[in-house]
Amino acid sequence: MEYVLLLPGQGSQKVGMGKELFEAFPAAREVFHAVDDAVGASISTLAFEGPSDKLTRTLNAQPALLAHSAAVWSVVQSAIGPHVRAAAGHSLGEFSAYHVAGAIDLAAAARIVRRRGTLMYEQGVAHPGAMAAILGVLTTSIDHICAQATAECGLVVPANYNSDQQVVISGEVAGVERAMELAKAAGAKRSLPLPVSGAFHSPLMEPAVAGLSAALRAEAWSDPRVPVVANVDATPVTSASLACDLLVQQLTAPVQWTRVIRLLVAQYPDATFVEMGSGAVLTGLLRRLAPAVKTLSCGTVAEVEQLLALAGVPV
């Protein structure tokens, strides 16, 4: 059996994430302790106990999500590792993907995503922005809508191409609000403001680029053992240097998730796609894009045991 790993991004965090893994598996405990040590804060306590508003802060949510994904991987790696063919992660999840692909160790990844989250939060405070999800089929392209809204009210760009019927936009508050109005006029079923602290994956994040680039360069990287399909351009990455370049670009560029999934499904149509970490957001998007593909969410003890049983490991 072949596996493709999908690693969730910000928005999938929730209070209690990873707690039962921590209690059930020594390897998972080691992961959470290692992330706490690496960032100098009890991310595990926030993940397990909250409060929710503090966990949701970008600088906390990012290492917490990494820790949860890495904890699952630590438990199942020996069983499925030889059969993993590729990985991809959504936004923050792309860093988790490089960890599970062996390109960067856990402590280094935790330090990077903590720094990334801090930079993104600080930039959001310095230059407030907004994001919104646009749902439904539009009669006008989202690119055209964003261009019109930018010209009329303020900068707004597509930030996440999540599926054929879900795009997230990002930018200045007035621009995002105008784009939401235009999207509704173009047939959007819903336009939902997102509870975020900045205009992520937009040019408003440009001042954070230098800091993220420095954080990436400060850590030791190896070439990933399996291809990691990049958010920026759906390139299957097998080089450490290209990985770092694309992770920097990702800060201001849109997440091309639809292209990522279509490439993976085309290359590995018979694989089981495993969402490794908190929630099932990516599994839901995958089912919309490729309903025939085998999927499995893996973030709880029961789900880990299900995956191990699927791999033929007694539990």
C-alpha positions in Angstrom: 0.0 0.0 0.0 1.2 3.5 -0.8 0.5 6.7 1.2 0.5 10.4 0.5 0.7 12.6 3.6 -1.3 15.8 3.9 -0.4 18.2 6.8 -3.0 20.7 8.0 -2.4 24.4 8.4 -3.7 27.2 10.6 -7.4 27.1 11.3 -7.3 23.4 12.1 -6.2 24.0 15.7 -8.6 23.3 18.6 -8.2 23.0 22.3 -7.5 19.4 23.3 -5.5 18.7 20.1 -3.0 15.9 20.6 -3.7 15.4 24.3 -4.8 11.8 24.1 -1.9 11.0 21.8 0.4 12.5 24.5 -1.2 10.3 27.1 -1.2 7.1 25.0 2.1 7.1 23.3 5.6 7.8 24.7 6.8 8.9 21.3 4.1 11.5 21.1 5.0 12.8 24.6 8.6 13.2 23.4 7.5 15.3 20.5 5.4 17.7 22.5 8.2 18.1 25.1 10.7 18.7 22.3 8.6 21.5 20.8 8.1 23.1 24.2 11.9 23.0 24.8 12.6 24.4 21.3 10.4 27.4 21.5 10.8 28.0 25.3 7.1 27.9 26.0 4.5 25.3 27.0 2.9 24.9 23.6 1.6 21.5 24.8 -0.3 23.1 27.7 -2.0 25.6 25.3 -2.8 22.8 22.8 -4.3 20.6 25.6 -6.0 23.1 27.8 -6.2 26.4 25.9 -7.6 29.0 26.3 -8.8 29.0 22.7 -8.0 32.7 22.0 -4.4 32.2 23.1 -4.0 29.0 21.2 -5.4 30.6 18.0 -2.7 33.4 18.0 -0.5 32.8 15.1 2.7 32.4 17.0 1.1 29.7 19.2 -1.1 27.9 16.6 1.7 27.3 14.2 4.1 25.3 16.6 1.0 23.6 18.1 -0.1 22.3 14.7 3.4 21.2 13.9 3.6 19.3 17.2 0.4 17.5 16.7 1.3 16.4 13.1 4.8 15.4 14.3 3.4 13.5 17.2 1.2 11.4 14.9 4.2 10.8 12.6 6.3 9.7 15.5 3.9 6.9 16.3 3.2 5.6 12.7 6.5 6.3 11.0 8.0 2.8 11.4 4.8 1.3 10.1 4.1 3.4 7.0 7.3 5.3 6.4 8.7 3.0 3.8 5.5 3.3 1.8 5.1 7.1 1.8 5.5 8.4 -1.7 4.9 12.1 -1.3 3.7 14.8 1.1 2.1 18.2 1.0 1.0 20.7 3.6 -1.3 23.6 3.5 0.5 26.9 4.4 2.0 26.2 7.9 1.5 22.5 7.1 4.2 22.7 4.4 6.7 23.1 7.2 5.3 20.0 8.9 5.5 18.2 5.5 9.3 18.9 5.3 9.7 17.5 8.8 7.9 14.3 8.1 9.9 14.0 4.8 13.1 14.1 6.8 14.3 17.5 5.5 14.5 19.2 9.0 14.5 17.9 12.5 11.7 18.7 14.9 13.4 21.3 17.1 14.6 23.3 14.1 11.1 23.2 12.5 9.5 24.3 15.8 11.9 27.3 16.0 11.2 28.3 12.4 7.4 28.1 12.7 7.4 30.0 16.0 9.5 32.7 14.3 7.2 32.7 11.3 4.1 33.0 13.4 5.6 35.9 15.4 6.7 37.7 12.2 3.2 37.3 10.7 1.5 38.4 13.9 3.8 41.5 14.2 3.2 42.4 10.6 -0.6 42.1 11.1 -0.4 44.5 14.0 1.8 47.0 12.1 -0.3 46.8 8.9 -3.8 45.5 9.8 -5.5 43.4 7.1 -8.2 40.9 6.7 -9.0 37.6 5.0 -12.3 36.1 3.8 -13.5 32.8 2.3 -15.5 33.0 -0.9 -17.7 30.0 -1.4 -19.5 28.9 -4.6 -19.1 29.1 -8.4 -18.5 32.7 -9.6 -19.5 34.1 -12.9 -16.4 36.4 -12.8 -13.0 35.1 -11.9 -11.7 35.8 -8.4 -8.6 37.4 -10.0 -10.7 39.9 -11.8 -12.8 40.6 -8.7 -9.7 41.2 -6.6 -8.2 43.5 -9.3 -11.4 45.6 -9.4 -11.6 45.8 -5.6 -7.9 46.8 -5.4 -8.5 49.6 -7.9 -11.6 50.9 -6.1 -10.8 50.4 -2.4 -7.5 48.8 -1.4 -5.1 45.9 -2.1 -6.7 42.5 -2.1 -5.5 39.3 -3.7 -6.4 35.6 -3.8 -4.6 33.9 -0.9 -5.7 30.2 -1.0 -7.1 28.4 -4.0 -8.6 25.6 -1.9 -11.0 24.0 -4.3 -13.1 24.9 -7.3 -15.7 26.3 -5.1 -13.6 27.8 -2.2 -11.1 30.6 -2.5 -9.7 32.7 0.3 -8.9 36.4 -0.3 -6.4 38.5 1.7 -5.4 42.2 1.9 -6.4 45.6 3.2 -9.7 45.7 5.1 -11.5 47.9 2.6 -10.3 45.9 -0.3 -11.4 42.6 1.2 -14.8 44.1 2.1 -15.3 45.4 -1.5 -14.2 42.0 -3.0 -16.7 40.2 -0.8 -19.5 42.5 -2.2 -18.3 41.9 -5.8 -18.1 38.1 -5.2 -21.7 38.1 -3.9 -22.8 39.9 -7.0 -20.9 37.3 -9.1 -22.9 34.5 -7.6 -20.9 33.5 -4.4 -23.0 31.4 -2.1 -21.3 32.9 0.9 -18.5 35.3 1.8 -17.1 34.7 5.3 -14.7 36.9 7.1 -12.0 34.8 8.8 -10.8 35.4 12.4 -7.1 36.0 11.6 -4.5 38.5 12.8 -3.3 39.7 9.4 -3.5 39.5 5.6 -1.5 36.3 5.2 -0.3 35.1 1.8 -0.5 38.7 0.4 2.0 41.5 -0.3 1.2 42.9 3.1 3.5 40.2 4.5 6.5 41.4 2.5 8.2 43.1 5.5 8.3 39.6 7.2 10.2 38.0 4.4 13.7 38.9 5.6 13.1 37.6 9.0 11.7 34.3 7.8 14.6 33.9 5.3 17.1 34.4 8.2 15.2 31.8 10.3 15.3 29.2 7.6 19.0 29.8 6.9 19.9 29.5 10.6 18.8 25.8 10.7 20.3 22.7 9.1 18.3 21.3 6.2 18.6 18.0 4.2 17.0 17.0 0.9 13.6 15.5 1.6 13.4 11.7 1.4 10.1 12.0 -0.6 8.9 14.8 -2.8 7.0 17.6 -1.0 4.7 19.4 -3.4 5.1 23.2 -2.8 2.2 25.5 -2.2 3.6 28.3 -4.4 3.6 26.5 -7.7 2.8 22.8 -7.1 6.4 21.8 -7.8 7.5 18.4 -6.3 10.5 19.5 -4.2 13.4 17.2 -3.6 16.1 19.8 -2.9 16.7 21.5 0.5 17.7 24.8 -1.2 14.6 24.9 -3.3 12.5 24.1 -0.3 13.8 27.1 1.6 13.3 29.4 -1.4 9.7 28.4 -1.9 8.9 28.6 1.8 10.0 32.2 1.8 7.9 32.9 -1.4 4.9 31.2 0.3 4.7 34.0 2.8 3.4 36.5 0.2 2.2 34.2 -2.6 -1.2 32.3 -2.8 -1.5 28.7 -1.7 -2.2 26.7 -4.9 -3.8 23.9 -3.1 -6.1 22.8 -5.9 -3.1 22.4 -8.2 -1.2 20.5 -5.5 -4.0 18.0 -5.0 -4.6 17.5 -8.7 -0.9 16.8 -9.2 -0.7 14.3 -6.3 -3.9 12.5 -7.4 -2.7 12.2 -10.9 0.7 10.8 -9.8 -0.6 8.5 -7.0 -4.2 7.6 -7.9 -4.2 4.4 -5.9 -2.5 5.8 -2.8 -4.3 6.4 0.5 -4.2 10.1 1.3 -3.6 10.5 5.1 -4.3 13.9 6.8 -1.8 13.8 9.6 -2.6 16.1 12.5 -5.5 18.2 13.8 -8.9 18.0 12.1 -10.1 16.9 8.7 -10.2 20.2 6.7 -7.8 18.9 4.0 -9.6 15.5 3.8 -12.9 17.5 3.1 -11.2 19.5 0.4 -9.7 16.4 -1.2 -13.0 14.7 -1.4 -14.5 17.6 -3.3 -11.6 17.6 -5.8 -11.2 13.9 -6.1 -14.1 12.0 -4.6 -12.8 8.5 -5.7 -9.5 8.8 -3.8 -9.0 6.8 -0.6 -8.6 9.1 2.4 -8.0 8.8 6.1 -7.8 11.5 8.9 -5.2 10.6 11.5 -5.1 12.8 14.6 -6.6 10.9 17.4 -5.7 7.6 19.1 -8.5 5.8 17.4 -7.5 7.1 14.0 -3.8 6.2 14.6 -4.9 2.7 15.6 -7.0 2.5 12.4 -4.0 3.5 10.3 -1.7 1.0 12.0 -4.3 -1.7 11.4 -4.5 -0.7 7.8 -0.7 -1.0 7.6 -0.9 -4.5 9.1 0.5 -3.6 12.5 -1.2 -5.2 15.5 -2.6 -2.6 17.9 
